[in-house]
Amino acid sequence: MKDSFLSVPVCVWRDKKLIASLAKNDFKNRFAGSYLGIFWAFVQPVVTIVLYWFVFEKALHAGASGLRDGIPIPFVLWLIAGLVPWFYFQEALGTGTSAFLEYNFLVKKVVFNISILPVVKIVSGLFVHIFFLLFMLVMYTALGFFPHIYALQIFYYSFCMICFVTGLVYATSAIVIFFRDLSQIINISMQVLMWATPIMWDINAFDPGSIIVKILRLNPMFYVIQGFRDSMIYDVWFFERPGMTAYFWCVTLVCFLIGTTVFRKLKTHFADVL
């Protein structure tokens, strides 16, 4: 068990209470010293949503995107369903990658289980994510689109996203210790990926048979974002997309196996480099 890929999830489950405690402190400490404290964690995403809504709907005159019960969905609701999962993915990957660098004093402690540190960052990001899930539900209700039972799937798709980003973070957080430029590469890649993922544009507007659309659909985050819109707008169950679901979980499993393997191979050298 010690050297198997199961050693990481076993350690995480065993120390789940410690992870919850560290994640709570991590979230609080992130804004320590500022007058408004954790309020800033919610301000930036809200400002981003308002900015994109104004640019695309008001300035570029983007219209309704899709129908629910025969009624056009306001662009802002369609946009939120894509931005809410992306905000979490972006934050979890960014902060998770720097987990060992930020907590280097714990990495050097022989008795501390460093396997949980990437998960601490991932759980810490959930506090803001849960707020925006509620914010999204309130927005839909306020604009007259009361969530159907399909909306329960947002928790499933959030779980999908957590599993996917966990595999990525175990690899990136281990590699960045030896290759510090990886953080900058990830930041740039996230900017490109945000526009390559159909968050602010509708992939259905393009020919579904084109090679570009087929390539874009290979992005695992496409499954999550499409799932949020299926849950909030299109009323489609995840099992109605068996091909996409099977593909996503296969990719996620491969990412997790690679990520934990890279972590286990490199962790013995962490203390020396840090």
Secondary structure, 3 states (H helix, E strand, C coil): CCCCCCHHHHHHHHCHHHHHHHHHHHHHHCCCCCCCCCHHHHHHHHHHHHHHHHHHHHHCCCCCCCEECCEECCHHHHHHHHHHHHHHHHHHHHHHHCHHHHCHHHHCCCCCCHHHHHHHHHHHCHHHHHHHHHHHHHHHHHCCCCCCHHHHHHHHHHHHHHHHHHHHHHHHHHHCCCCCCHHHHHHHHHHHHHHHCCCCCCHHHCCCCCHHHHHHCCCHHHHHHHHHHHHHHHCCCHHHCHHHHHHHHHHHHHHHHHHHHHHHHHHHHHHHHC
